[in-house]
Amino acid sequence: MKKNLLFLTLILISPATIAAKLTVEELRIEKAEKAMPDVMKVFDRQLLNFTEQWQRADKFDQARDAVISHGENLWRDAKQQIAEANSFDDRPLFWARLKFSKAIRTLDPRFKLSAVERESLLHLLEESSRGRTDLTYRTNSNKRILITGFDPFLLDRHIDQSNPSGVAAMLLDGQVISYKGITAEINTVMVPVRYIDFDQGIIEDLLAPYYALNNVDMIITISMGRKDFDLEHFPGKRRSVTFPDNLNVSSGGDKTSPIISKLNKELLPGAEFVEFSLPYQAMQKAKGDYKINDNRKVVTLAKAMEPNSLTELAGKIAVSGSGGGYLSNEISYRSIRLRDQLNSSIPTGHIHTPRIKQFEPEIEKKIVEQIKGMLQQSLSDI
């Protein structure tokens, strides 16, 4: 009955009206449902429960509470589902979140909802369903580790794309790892692949409290990268890739004219290159199928380089950091730049995982296990 009511509600709104309200990400839902119906229906029961409560809301507070509670439940249920199903599949969470945001954009509660209020509720959905409201360390472990993972991306090439960094974030969240008697609790957050969120300071807002208080023992950002694991030694400041983000927005930069990103409408401050502070030599000892590289390769406007220190990069203009010229490099740059600005001692850096095809659960399992091994090996050095 609930499903029929939702269907009747939606058909009363013309397809053109719905499409005009949706983001590029939400517009891909229909194609995704045709390509991978089993993935897309995993959290449909939760979606129906949310839409029912959303449309019954008589005032803003009720709508807000519904968004937060259902967003947090989606994050919790997705972590439980991926672990219990042993699926190594981050896609159900990604697409369910988009279905939730589509419902908020296209369905109305009982009260008059302003555009500003609707946007604020969409922001709350992002926060709650990505783990931002669940960043609590609950054990008396010796160490605390914070990890970020990314959404799937380049979906117009492969609508069924998974991202092993997201899989790792979902499976490692809340875990307590140990090595030589040292224990560490892991907390994780999922990050969107959208330039606008970075320009609005999503990374700085997330990490500034930790750097200011030095209240975790390591911060690692993770994304999907190349053939093996790369620990990105020298992230660069500028965007230089031409392929788009998940909203089909391009960086505006390229290999000959790399651009500086924004931070709350101003140009992002900081040096052209920064240096990570991960205990990389210990992390490279982690066993697994893949080599773990201390990647120092960068590209400047003058030439490609493989420096041993930041001194060698003085006066150079960044084209690509060791992490490239896309958002995976940028999250690394932003986190390290902020750490340095706030004089924090927290070891910080980026792991690029091996690249997968659209969805390869056996490979993603190996990737997550080796990431866990890297974290364990690091415990004596943080």
Secondary structure, 3 states (H helix, E strand, C coil): CHHHHHHHHHHCCCHHHHHHHCCHHHHCHHHHHHHCHHHHCCCHHHHHHHHHHHHHCCCHHHHHHHHHHHHHHHHHHHHHHHHHHCCCCCHHHHHHHHHHHHHHHHCCCCCCCCHHHHHHHHHHHHHHHCCHHHCCCCCCCCEEEEEEEECCCCCCCCCCCCCHHHHHHHHHCCCEEEECCEEEEEEEEEECCCHHHHHCCHHHHHHHHHHHHCCCCEEEEEEECCCCEEEECCCECEECCCCCCCCCCCCCCCCCCCEECEECCEECCCCCECCCCCCHHHHCCCCCCCCEEEECCEEECCCEECCCCHHHHCCCCEEEECCECCHHHHHHHHHHHHHHHCCCCCCEEEEEECCCCCCCHHHHHHHHHHHHHHHHHHHHHC
